Amino acid sequence: MTLDKLMRCCVIYVDTIHPETKLTEETFDDIFCSELNNTKPAFDVLKDSETGLLNIFEAVITMAVFAPGHFDLKIRAIFSVFDLDGSGEIDRGELSAFIQASCNGLCKICSLPRPSSLG
């Protein structure tokens, strides 16, 4: 998935279900089906094993990390998603959400246990 496609999906998310962050497989498919041929593999890897739900921020981070594109463009895309209040700055709460989503999402992709202090 390219960064442009990922950002289009983020717009769909913001326009349809924001501020909900936990997605069912059906909702994830509704948001990402136009850009992914098959959303099930991504959902299955990134869903929480206990709740069966997917955290949209974990999905965005992991897709951005692995998307083709220049590092600066990836940072801008990720910044735009985590600037939750639209202030143009990342505050402490937004930074915390970014760090948690990054660690959790990347651990899921790599089949590693999540750090226990992140919850």
C-alpha positions as CSV (number, residue, x, y, z in Angstrom):
1,M,0.0,0.0,0.0
2,T,1.4,3.4,-0.9
3,L,1.3,6.4,1.5
4,D,-1.2,8.1,-0.7
5,K,-3.6,5.2,-0.5
6,L,-3.0,4.9,3.2
7,M,-3.9,8.6,3.7
8,R,-7.1,8.2,1.6
9,C,-8.1,5.4,4.0
10,C,-7.3,7.6,7.0
11,V,-9.6,10.3,5.5
12,I,-12.4,7.6,5.2
13,Y,-11.7,6.7,8.9
14,V,-11.9,10.3,10.0
15,D,-15.0,11.0,8.0
16,T,-16.9,7.9,9.0
17,I,-16.1,6.5,12.5
18,H,-13.6,8.8,14.2
19,P,-13.1,9.0,17.2
20,E,-13.7,5.2,17.5
21,T,-10.3,3.6,17.5
22,K,-11.2,-0.1,17.9
23,L,-12.4,-1.6,14.7
24,T,-14.2,-4.8,13.9
25,E,-13.2,-6.8,10.8
26,E,-16.2,-5.5,8.9
27,T,-15.4,-1.8,9.7
28,F,-11.7,-2.3,8.9
29,D,-12.8,-3.8,5.5
30,D,-15.1,-0.9,4.9
31,I,-12.2,1.6,5.4
32,F,-9.4,-0.3,3.6
33,C,-11.2,-2.5,0.9
34,S,-10.8,0.2,-1.8
35,E,-7.0,0.1,-1.4
36,L,-6.3,-3.5,-0.3
37,N,-7.3,-6.4,-2.4
38,N,-7.9,-8.6,0.7
39,T,-8.1,-6.9,4.1
40,K,-8.4,-10.2,6.1
41,P,-4.6,-11.0,6.3
42,A,-3.8,-7.5,7.6
43,F,-6.7,-7.6,10.1
44,D,-5.8,-11.1,11.3
45,V,-2.2,-10.0,12.0
46,L,-3.0,-6.7,13.7
47,K,-6.2,-7.6,15.7
48,D,-6.0,-8.0,19.5
49,S,-6.1,-11.6,20.3
50,E,-8.3,-11.1,23.4
51,T,-10.9,-8.7,22.0
52,G,-10.7,-9.6,18.2
53,L,-10.7,-5.9,17.5
54,L,-8.0,-3.9,15.6
55,N,-6.6,-0.6,16.8
56,I,-6.6,1.9,13.8
57,F,-3.5,3.6,15.0
58,E,-1.5,0.4,15.2
59,A,-2.7,-0.4,11.7
60,V,-1.7,3.0,10.3
61,I,1.7,2.9,11.9
62,T,2.6,-0.5,10.6
63,M,1.3,0.2,7.1
64,A,3.2,3.4,6.9
65,V,6.4,1.8,8.1
66,F,6.2,-0.8,5.4
67,A,4.8,1.3,2.6
68,P,7.2,2.3,-0.1
69,G,8.2,6.0,0.1
70,H,10.6,8.4,1.4
71,F,11.2,8.6,5.1
72,D,10.1,12.3,5.3
73,L,6.8,11.5,3.7
74,K,6.2,8.7,6.1
75,I,6.9,11.0,9.1
76,R,4.5,13.6,7.7
77,A,1.8,11.0,7.1
78,I,2.2,9.6,10.6
79,F,2.3,13.1,12.1
80,S,-1.0,14.0,10.4
81,V,-2.7,10.9,11.9
82,F,-1.5,11.5,15.4
83,D,-2.0,15.2,15.6
84,L,-5.4,14.3,17.0
85,D,-6.5,17.9,17.8
86,G,-5.3,19.4,14.6
87,S,-3.0,21.9,16.4
88,G,0.0,21.3,14.1
89,E,1.9,20.0,17.1
90,I,2.2,16.7,18.9
91,D,1.3,17.1,22.6
92,R,2.2,14.6,25.4
93,G,-1.0,12.6,25.0
94,E,-0.6,12.3,21.2
95,L,3.1,11.3,21.6
96,S,2.1,8.6,24.1
97,A,-0.6,7.3,21.7
98,F,2.0,7.2,18.9
99,I,4.6,5.3,21.0
100,Q,2.1,2.8,22.2
101,A,0.6,2.2,18.8
102,S,4.1,1.9,17.3
103,C,5.3,-0.6,19.8
104,N,2.1,-2.7,19.8
105,G,1.7,-2.7,16.0
106,L,5.2,-3.5,15.2
107,C,5.3,-6.3,17.8
108,K,2.2,-7.8,16.3
109,I,3.7,-7.7,12.8
110,C,7.0,-9.3,14.0
111,S,5.1,-11.9,16.2
112,L,6.8,-10.6,19.3
113,P,5.1,-10.1,22.7
114,R,4.0,-6.6,23.5
115,P,6.0,-4.8,26.2
116,S,4.0,-5.3,29.4
117,S,4.3,-1.6,30.5
118,L,2.4,-0.4,27.4
119,G,-0.8,-2.2,28.1
